[in-house]
Amino acid sequence: MKFSIFFLIGLCLISASALGELSVDDLDKIRDIVKESEDRLRAEIALVRAENAASEARTNKQLDRNFTLLVALFGFVAVVTGIPLTLVALQLRKERDRDEQLNTQQQQLQEQQRQLREQQRVIEALQLRIEDMSQELATLKAQRIIR
């Protein structure tokens, strides 16, 4: 029961303030307070916007610097890897050219050796023929002398 009495008293107190009317001066004071609050909020928002703009400018500057460093790093990597790779490629090309030249010379040498063996066989055949002709000439001379 005590609770219900306190509850009713609380409701009466709350409802009494709700029934009160605001005067024009009270409304003006509230407007002034709200206006001051709006002005402070606008100033604070402008300050936050300025800070955000400065932060964005710093971030853009850092991004530009990082991009420049990244491009320089790519260039450095390209130079560091490109020059040795180019040198290796040139050496491999020279080695391949030398190998081709060596193979060509070996083929020419083999062809010359084959031709030399062929010429030696021809020479041997001619020498045998010369010997046969010499013997035939000797026999013909011997027959002529005898007659």
C-alpha positions in Angstrom: 0.0 0.0 0.0 2.9 2.3 0.8 4.2 1.7 -2.7 0.9 2.7 -4.3 0.8 5.9 -2.3 4.4 6.9 -3.3 3.6 5.9 -6.9 0.5 8.2 -6.9 2.5 11.1 -5.4 5.2 10.6 -8.1 2.7 10.6 -10.8 1.2 13.8 -9.4 4.6 15.5 -9.3 5.4 14.4 -12.9 2.0 15.5 -14.2 2.2 18.9 -12.4 5.3 19.8 -14.3 3.8 18.6 -17.5 0.8 20.9 -17.1 3.1 23.9 -16.7 3.3 26.4 -19.6 6.4 28.0 -21.1 6.5 31.7 -21.3 7.9 33.6 -24.3 11.0 34.4 -22.4 11.5 30.7 -21.7 11.1 29.9 -25.3 13.6 32.7 -26.3 16.1 31.4 -23.8 15.7 27.9 -25.2 16.1 29.2 -28.7 19.2 31.1 -27.7 20.6 28.0 -26.0 19.8 25.8 -29.1 21.3 28.5 -31.4 24.5 28.7 -29.4 24.7 24.9 -29.4 24.2 24.9 -33.2 26.9 27.5 -33.6 29.3 25.5 -31.5 28.4 22.3 -33.5 29.0 24.2 -36.8 32.4 25.4 -35.6 33.3 21.9 -34.4 32.1 20.4 -37.7 34.2 22.9 -39.6 37.2 22.1 -37.5 36.7 18.4 -38.0 36.4 19.0 -41.8 39.6 21.0 -41.8 41.3 18.2 -39.9 40.0 15.6 -42.3 41.1 17.7 -45.3 44.6 18.0 -43.8 44.7 14.3 -43.0 43.6 13.5 -46.5 46.3 15.7 -48.0 48.9 14.0 -45.8 47.6 10.6 -46.9 47.6 11.5 -50.6 51.2 12.8 -50.2 52.2 9.6 -48.5 50.5 7.5 -51.3 52.3 9.6 -54.0 55.6 9.0 -52.2 54.9 5.3 -51.8 53.9 5.0 -55.5 57.1 6.8 -56.5 59.2 4.4 -54.3 57.3 1.4 -55.7 58.0 2.5 -59.3 61.7 3.1 -58.4 61.8 -0.4 -56.8 60.3 -2.0 -59.9 62.9 -0.1 -62.0 65.7 -1.2 -59.7 64.5 -4.9 -59.8 64.2 -4.7 -63.6 67.8 -3.3 -63.9 69.2 -5.7 -61.4 67.6 -8.7 -63.0 67.5 -7.5 -66.6 71.2 -6.7 -67.1 72.5 -10.2 -65.9 69.7 -11.9 -67.9 70.7 -10.0 -71.0 74.4 -10.9 -70.5 73.5 -14.5 -70.0 71.3 -14.5 -73.1 74.1 -12.9 -75.1 76.6 -15.5 -73.8 74.2 -18.3 -74.6 73.7 -16.9 -78.1 77.5 -16.6 -78.7 77.9 -20.2 -77.3 75.2 -21.4 -79.6 76.8 -19.6 -82.6 80.2 -21.2 -81.7 78.6 -24.6 -81.4 76.9 -24.2 -84.8 80.2 -23.0 -86.3 82.0 -25.9 -84.7 79.4 -28.4 -86.0 79.8 -26.8 -89.5 83.6 -27.1 -89.3 83.3 -30.7 -88.1 81.0 -31.5 -91.0 83.4 -29.8 -93.4 86.3 -31.7 -91.9 84.4 -35.0 -92.2 83.5 -34.2 -95.8 87.2 -33.4 -96.6 88.3 -36.6 -94.9 85.8 -38.5 -97.0 87.1 -36.8 -100.1 90.7 -37.5 -99.1 89.9 -41.2 -98.6 88.2 -41.3 -102.0 91.2 -39.6 -103.6 93.6 -42.1 -101.9 91.5 -45.0 -103.3 91.7 -43.3 -106.7 95.5 -42.8 -106.3 95.9 -46.4 -105.3 93.9 -47.6 -108.2 95.9 -45.4 -110.5 99.2 -46.7 -109.0 98.0 -50.3 -109.6 97.1 -49.4 -113.1 100.6 -47.7 -113.6 102.3 -50.8 -112.2 100.2 -53.0 -114.6 101.0 -50.7 -117.5 104.7 -50.7 -116.5 104.7 -54.5 -116.5 102.9 -54.6 -119.8 105.4 -52.1 -121.2 108.3 -54.2 -119.9 106.8 -57.2 -121.5 106.2 -55.4 -124.8 109.8 -54.1 -124.7 111.0 -57.6 -124.0 109.0 -58.9 -126.9 110.3 -56.2 -129.2 113.9 -56.8 -128.2 113.5 -60.5 -128.8 112.1 -60.0 -132.3 
